[in-house]
Amino acid sequence: MSYLKGSESDLSITDNHILNSNSVGLVGIAAFLISNIPSIKLILPSSELLNIFFLILLFSTASLRIYNDSRVIRAQTPLLLLLFLFVLGLTMTIPLIVFSKNFIFVYPFGYFYSITAAFVTYISINKRDVVSYVFIQYAWGLVVSIFYLVNVIEYSGVPGQHYNTVALPVTLGLLCSVMYIITYHNKYSLIMVISSVISVICLLSLGGRGPFIALPVVILLFLLSRVMTTTRISRSQVWLASIGLGSVILAIFGIIRIRLFEPSNLLIQRLIEMVADPTSESRIELYTRSISVILENPLGQGLGTFVSTDIATYPHNIILHSAYAGGWLTGFLMLVFLFVMYKLLFSALRISSFSEATIIMISFYMGFVFSISYSIHSLYMLLIPLFISLSVINSRGHTDHR
């Protein structure tokens, strides 16, 4: 059986597992809520109490899962990686205690909150949770797209909200639908094409470049992983994927041709400027100035203190942020950690089914996001899909071994 056709336990709209309340992945739902907190706060109250509530919900569902399932087995390597991240967190907290006059607990809290959420998710999640996570991520992306287009929600410059507050869930939902189009050959693929068009319209209205640069790269990475295997891709699947993706591209160019649609014109202008003169990008200046500050502080300055440099609130790059907070060695070790993680995920991607491959692709896209945006205090958005992916790899390893 071709891996691209998916399995019965994968995300299929007709899958009875999704409709059976006994098979709903509650841990996956709780993990989704945590990793999508910024966009959920567009509708629910924007408060740190919501973060705590979702973590308690994850603890509760995970405890129930572990209590009822004696077969929960987890490999040591991911747990050691989490311990490694914990130690890195200490290296970024100690400088804050030593060098900062006013120690602020909230900054280290965000980092260790992320590790805790990733740990609880990893030790308790199963395949049903992965299916639920992917399905809800797709649905939430579509909901956010529609709500934004009809002005039910909007993002502003208040703390915790920016372009990605809306664009990120929309892009992840689009990624899920494109993966479905590539994977499945059924009548529901047309629904995914339509929802993809809606998501693209929303992204165009936001005017950002990131999704239109990173999403094709991520999809090509997935296709490359398939080419590197002996998996045979049927002709019908190639045609369906080509028609689906072609329809989305035609929709993009069709919208861009509407001259009154200013965001699309803005998008084109920004893409042209980026290609014509990459050095003019504000990120380049931000990274250059950040590196200069890092070189002057080999031992780090602690989490949450970057704002004192008057450069920006944070460096907009997880490696640079780690190096600034914990020092040169911490930045290097964070780079090694991410390299090891993504090397493992790419290897697993070659033999993954739909839901497994999609959560891995979400992890890759989140890696891109954290290389150009978000601070290390929001690391839970990256770690949760990463360690769900590692859990998938571990579970398949035990199954294959048996």
C-alpha positions as CSV (number, residue, x, y, z in Angstrom):
1,M,0.0,0.0,0.0
2,S,1.3,3.4,-0.9
3,Y,2.1,5.6,2.1
4,L,0.6,8.5,0.2
5,K,-2.9,7.0,0.4
6,G,-3.0,7.2,4.1
7,S,-4.3,4.6,6.5
8,E,-7.7,4.1,8.2
9,S,-6.4,5.8,11.3
10,D,-5.4,8.9,9.4
11,L,-7.4,12.1,9.0
12,S,-10.2,11.3,6.7
13,I,-13.5,13.1,6.9
14,T,-15.3,9.7,6.6
15,D,-13.2,8.2,9.3
16,N,-15.5,6.7,12.0
17,H,-12.7,7.2,14.6
18,I,-13.2,10.9,14.5
19,L,-17.0,10.5,15.0
20,N,-16.6,8.0,17.9
21,S,-16.5,9.9,21.2
22,N,-14.5,7.1,22.7
23,S,-11.8,7.7,20.2
24,V,-11.5,11.5,20.4
25,G,-7.9,12.5,21.2
26,L,-8.4,14.7,24.2
27,V,-4.6,15.1,24.8
28,G,-4.3,16.2,21.2
29,I,-7.0,18.7,21.6
30,A,-5.4,20.1,24.8
31,A,-2.0,20.3,23.1
32,F,-3.6,22.1,20.1
33,L,-5.1,24.7,22.5
34,I,-1.8,25.4,24.1
35,S,0.2,25.7,20.8
36,N,-2.5,28.0,19.3
37,I,-3.0,30.3,22.4
38,P,-2.1,33.6,20.6
39,S,-4.8,33.2,17.9
40,I,-7.3,31.7,20.4
41,K,-6.9,34.9,22.5
42,L,-8.4,36.8,19.5
43,I,-11.7,35.4,20.7
44,L,-11.1,34.5,24.4
45,P,-9.8,36.9,27.0
46,S,-6.1,37.7,26.5
47,S,-4.8,36.7,29.9
48,E,-2.0,34.6,31.3
49,L,-4.7,32.8,33.3
50,L,-5.8,31.2,29.9
51,N,-2.3,29.8,29.5
52,I,-2.5,28.3,33.0
53,F,-6.0,26.9,32.4
54,F,-4.9,25.2,29.1
55,L,-1.9,23.7,30.9
56,I,-4.1,22.3,33.7
57,L,-6.4,20.9,31.0
58,L,-3.4,19.2,29.4
59,F,-2.3,17.8,32.7
60,S,-5.8,16.5,33.4
61,T,-6.2,14.7,30.1
62,A,-2.7,13.4,30.1
63,S,-3.1,12.0,33.6
64,L,-6.3,10.3,32.6
65,R,-4.6,8.8,29.5
66,I,-1.6,7.5,31.5
67,Y,-3.9,6.1,34.2
68,N,-6.1,4.2,31.7
69,D,-3.3,3.1,29.3
70,S,-0.7,0.9,30.9
71,R,1.0,0.5,27.4
72,V,2.3,4.1,27.4
73,I,6.0,3.7,26.5
74,R,8.4,6.5,25.7
75,A,12.0,6.4,24.4
76,Q,14.8,8.0,26.4
77,T,16.2,10.1,23.7
78,P,13.4,12.7,23.5
79,L,13.3,12.8,27.3
80,L,17.0,13.5,27.4
81,L,16.4,16.3,24.8
82,L,13.8,17.8,27.1
83,L,16.3,17.6,30.0
84,F,18.8,19.3,27.7
85,L,16.4,22.1,27.0
86,F,15.8,22.4,30.8
87,V,19.5,22.9,31.4
88,L,19.7,25.5,28.6
89,G,16.8,27.3,30.4
90,L,18.9,27.4,33.5
91,T,21.8,28.9,31.6
92,M,19.5,31.6,30.3
93,T,18.0,32.3,33.8
94,I,21.2,32.5,35.9
95,P,22.5,35.6,34.0
96,L,19.1,37.2,34.7
97,I,19.6,36.6,38.4
98,V,23.2,37.7,38.4
99,F,23.1,40.7,36.1
100,S,19.6,42.0,36.4
101,K,18.7,44.4,39.2
102,N,15.0,43.5,39.1
103,F,14.5,39.8,38.5
104,I,11.2,39.3,36.6
105,F,9.8,35.7,37.0
106,V,7.5,36.0,34.0
107,Y,10.3,35.6,31.4
108,P,11.8,32.3,32.7
109,F,8.2,31.1,33.4
110,G,7.4,31.3,29.7
111,Y,10.3,29.1,28.8
112,F,9.8,26.5,31.5
113,Y,6.1,26.5,30.8
114,S,7.0,25.5,27.2
115,I,9.2,22.6,28.3
116,T,6.5,21.4,30.8
117,A,3.8,21.4,28.1
118,A,6.0,19.6,25.7
119,F,7.0,16.9,28.3
120,V,3.4,16.2,29.3
121,T,2.3,16.0,25.7
122,Y,5.1,13.7,24.7
123,I,4.6,11.1,27.5
124,S,0.8,10.9,27.0
125,I,-0.1,11.4,23.3
126,N,-1.1,8.7,20.9
127,K,-2.0,8.3,17.3
128,R,-5.6,9.3,17.9
129,D,-4.4,12.6,19.4
130,V,-2.3,13.3,16.4
131,V,-5.3,12.8,14.1
132,S,-7.4,15.1,16.3
133,Y,-4.6,17.8,16.4
134,V,-4.2,17.9,12.6
135,F,-8.0,17.9,12.0
136,I,-8.6,20.8,14.5
137,Q,-5.6,22.7,13.2
138,Y,-7.1,22.6,9.7
139,A,-10.6,23.5,11.0
140,W,-9.2,26.4,13.1
141,G,-7.2,27.8,10.3
142,L,-10.3,27.9,8.1
143,V,-12.4,29.5,10.9
144,V,-9.8,32.2,11.4
145,S,-9.6,32.8,7.7
146,I,-13.4,33.3,7.4
147,F,-13.6,35.4,10.6
148,Y,-10.9,37.7,9.5
149,L,-12.3,38.2,6.0
150,V,-15.7,39.1,7.4
151,N,-14.2,41.3,10.1
152,V,-15.3,39.2,13.1
153,I,-11.7,39.2,14.3
154,E,-8.7,41.5,13.7
155,Y,-5.2,41.8,15.1
156,S,-3.7,44.9,16.7
157,G,-0.5,46.1,18.1
158,V,-1.3,45.1,21.7
159,P,1.3,42.9,23.4
160,G,1.0,39.3,22.2
161,Q,-0.6,40.2,18.9
162,H,1.0,40.8,15.5
163,Y,0.7,39.7,11.9
164,N,1.3,36.0,12.8
165,T,-1.5,36.0,15.3
166,V,-3.8,35.6,12.4
167,A,-1.5,34.5,9.6
168,L,0.0,31.5,11.5
169,P,-3.1,29.5,12.2
170,V,-4.4,30.3,8.6
171,T,-1.1,29.1,7.1
172,L,-1.0,25.9,9.2
173,G,-4.6,25.2,8.2
174,L,-3.6,25.7,4.6
175,L,-0.7,23.4,5.1
176,C,-3.0,20.7,6.4
177,S,-5.4,21.0,3.4
178,V,-2.6,20.9,0.9
179,M,-1.2,17.8,2.5
180,Y,-4.7,16.3,2.2
181,I,-4.8,17.2,-1.5
182,I,-1.5,15.5,-2.1
183,T,-2.3,12.5,0.0
184,Y,-5.9,11.5,-0.6
185,H,-7.8,10.8,-3.8
186,N,-11.5,11.2,-2.9
187,K,-14.4,13.6,-3.3
188,Y,-13.4,15.6,-0.2
189,S,-10.3,16.8,-1.9
190,L,-12.4,19.4,-3.7
191,I,-13.5,20.8,-0.3
192,M,-9.8,21.1,0.6
193,V,-9.1,23.0,-2.6
194,I,-11.9,25.4,-1.8
195,S,-10.8,25.9,1.8
196,S,-7.2,26.4,0.5
197,V,-8.4,29.2,-1.8
198,I,-10.2,30.9,1.2
199,S,-7.0,30.6,3.3
200,V,-4.9,32.1,0.4
201,I,-7.3,35.0,0.1
202,C,-7.0,35.7,3.8
203,L,-3.2,35.6,3.6
204,L,-3.2,38.0,0.7
205,S,-5.4,40.4,2.6
206,L,-2.9,40.3,5.4
207,G,-0.2,41.4,3.0
208,G,2.7,39.3,4.5
209,R,5.4,37.4,2.6
210,G,6.4,34.7,5.0
211,P,3.7,32.1,4.1
212,F,4.2,32.5,0.4
213,I,7.9,31.9,0.8
214,A,8.0,29.2,3.4
215,L,4.9,27.1,2.6
216,P,6.1,26.1,-0.9
217,V,9.6,25.3,0.5
218,V,8.0,23.0,3.2
219,I,5.8,21.3,0.6
220,L,8.8,20.7,-1.7
221,L,10.6,19.3,1.3
222,F,7.8,16.8,1.8
223,L,7.8,15.8,-1.9
224,L,11.6,15.5,-1.8
225,S,11.3,13.0,1.1
226,R,8.9,10.9,-1.0
227,V,11.1,11.0,-4.0
228,M,14.0,9.7,-1.8
229,T,11.9,6.6,-1.0
230,T,10.8,3.6,-3.0
231,T,7.2,4.6,-2.4
232,R,5.3,4.5,-5.7
233,I,3.1,7.6,-6.4
234,S,0.1,6.8,-8.6
235,R,-0.6,8.9,-11.7
236,S,-4.0,9.8,-10.4
237,Q,-2.5,11.2,-7.2
238,V,0.0,13.3,-9.2
239,W,-2.8,14.7,-11.4
240,L,-5.0,15.4,-8.4
241,A,-2.2,17.2,-6.5
242,S,-1.3,19.2,-9.6
243,I,-4.9,20.3,-10.3
244,G,-5.4,21.2,-6.6
245,L,-2.2,23.2,-6.2
246,G,-2.7,24.7,-9.7
247,S,-6.2,25.9,-8.7
248,V,-4.8,27.6,-5.6
249,I,-2.0,29.3,-7.6
250,L,-4.6,30.4,-10.2
251,A,-6.7,31.9,-7.4
252,I,-3.7,33.7,-6.1
253,F,-2.9,35.3,-9.5
254,G,-6.6,36.0,-10.1
255,I,-6.8,38.0,-6.9
256,I,-3.5,39.8,-7.5
257,R,-4.9,41.0,-10.9
258,I,-7.6,42.9,-9.0
259,R,-6.0,46.3,-8.8
260,L,-8.3,47.6,-6.0
261,F,-7.1,44.8,-3.8
262,E,-4.3,46.8,-2.1
263,P,-2.8,44.0,0.1
264,S,-1.9,41.9,-2.9
265,N,-0.1,44.9,-4.5
266,L,1.7,45.4,-1.2
267,L,2.7,41.8,-1.2
268,I,4.1,42.0,-4.7
269,Q,6.0,45.2,-3.9
270,R,7.6,43.7,-0.8
271,L,8.6,40.5,-2.6
272,I,10.2,42.6,-5.4
273,E,12.1,44.7,-2.9
274,M,13.3,41.7,-1.1
275,V,14.7,40.1,-4.3
276,A,16.1,43.4,-5.6
277,D,17.9,44.4,-2.4
278,P,18.0,41.8,0.4
279,T,20.2,44.0,2.5
280,S,17.4,46.6,2.8
281,E,15.3,44.2,4.9
282,S,14.7,45.4,8.5
283,R,15.5,41.9,9.7
284,I,19.1,42.2,8.4
285,E,19.7,45.3,10.5
286,L,18.0,43.7,13.5
287,Y,20.2,40.5,13.2
288,T,23.4,42.5,12.7
289,R,22.8,44.7,15.7
290,S,21.8,41.6,17.8
291,I,25.0,39.8,16.9
292,S,27.0,42.8,17.9
293,V,25.4,42.8,21.3
294,I,25.9,39.0,21.7
295,L,29.6,39.3,20.9
296,E,29.9,41.8,23.7
297,N,28.3,39.5,26.2
298,P,29.7,35.9,25.9
299,L,28.0,34.8,29.1
300,G,24.6,36.1,28.2
301,Q,22.3,38.7,29.8
302,G,19.3,36.5,30.8
303,L,15.8,36.0,29.5
304,G,13.6,39.0,29.0
305,T,16.4,41.6,29.0
306,F,16.8,42.1,25.3
307,V,14.4,45.0,25.3
308,S,17.0,47.0,27.3
309,T,19.2,47.0,24.3
310,D,16.8,49.4,22.5
311,I,17.1,47.3,19.4
312,A,13.8,45.5,19.6
313,T,11.7,43.6,22.1
314,Y,13.5,40.4,21.0
315,P,15.9,39.3,18.2
316,H,13.2,37.5,16.1
317,N,15.4,34.4,15.9
318,I,15.5,31.6,18.4
319,I,19.2,31.0,18.0
320,L,20.2,34.6,18.5
321,H,17.7,34.9,21.4
322,S,19.3,31.9,23.1
323,A,22.8,33.2,22.5
324,Y,21.8,36.6,23.9
325,A,20.1,35.2,27.0
326,G,22.5,32.4,27.9
327,G,25.7,33.2,26.1
328,W,27.6,31.9,23.1
329,L,27.6,28.3,24.3
330,T,23.9,28.3,24.9
331,G,23.2,29.7,21.4
332,F,25.5,27.0,19.8
333,L,23.8,24.2,21.8
334,M,20.3,25.4,20.8
335,L,21.5,25.3,17.2
336,V,22.7,21.7,17.7
337,F,19.4,20.7,19.4
338,L,17.4,22.0,16.4
339,F,19.7,20.4,13.9
340,V,19.3,17.0,15.6
341,M,15.6,17.4,15.9
342,Y,14.9,18.2,12.3
343,K,17.3,15.6,11.0
344,L,15.3,13.0,12.9
345,L,12.0,14.4,11.6
346,F,13.1,14.4,8.0
347,S,14.3,10.8,8.2
348,A,10.9,9.8,9.7
349,L,9.0,11.8,7.1
350,R,10.0,9.4,4.4
351,I,7.8,6.6,5.8
352,S,5.1,8.5,7.6
353,S,1.3,8.3,6.9
354,F,-0.8,11.4,6.4
355,S,-1.4,12.6,10.0
356,E,2.1,11.8,11.0
357,A,3.6,13.6,7.9
358,T,1.4,16.6,8.5
359,I,2.4,17.1,12.1
360,I,6.0,16.8,11.0
361,M,5.5,19.4,8.3
362,I,3.8,21.7,10.9
363,S,7.0,21.3,12.9
364,F,9.1,22.3,10.0
365,Y,7.0,25.4,9.3
366,M,7.1,26.4,12.9
367,G,10.9,26.1,12.7
368,F,10.8,28.7,9.9
369,V,8.6,30.9,12.0
370,F,10.9,30.9,15.0
371,S,13.8,31.7,12.8
372,I,12.3,35.0,11.8
373,S,9.7,35.8,14.4
374,Y,8.4,35.1,17.9
375,S,10.5,35.1,21.1
376,I,11.9,32.2,23.0
377,H,9.2,32.9,25.7
378,S,6.6,31.4,23.2
379,L,8.6,28.3,22.6
380,Y,5.6,26.1,23.4
381,M,4.3,26.8,19.9
382,L,7.4,25.1,18.5
383,L,8.1,22.4,21.1
384,I,4.6,20.9,21.2
385,P,4.4,19.9,17.5
386,L,8.1,18.9,17.6
387,F,7.6,16.5,20.5
388,I,4.3,15.2,19.1
389,S,6.4,14.2,16.0
390,L,9.0,12.5,18.2
391,S,6.3,10.6,20.0
392,V,5.0,9.4,16.6
393,I,8.4,8.2,15.6
394,N,8.9,6.5,19.0
395,S,5.5,4.8,18.8
396,R,6.1,3.5,15.3
397,G,9.5,2.2,16.4
398,H,7.9,0.2,19.2
399,T,5.2,-1.1,16.8
400,D,7.8,-2.1,14.2
401,H,9.8,-3.8,16.9
402,R,6.9,-5.9,18.0
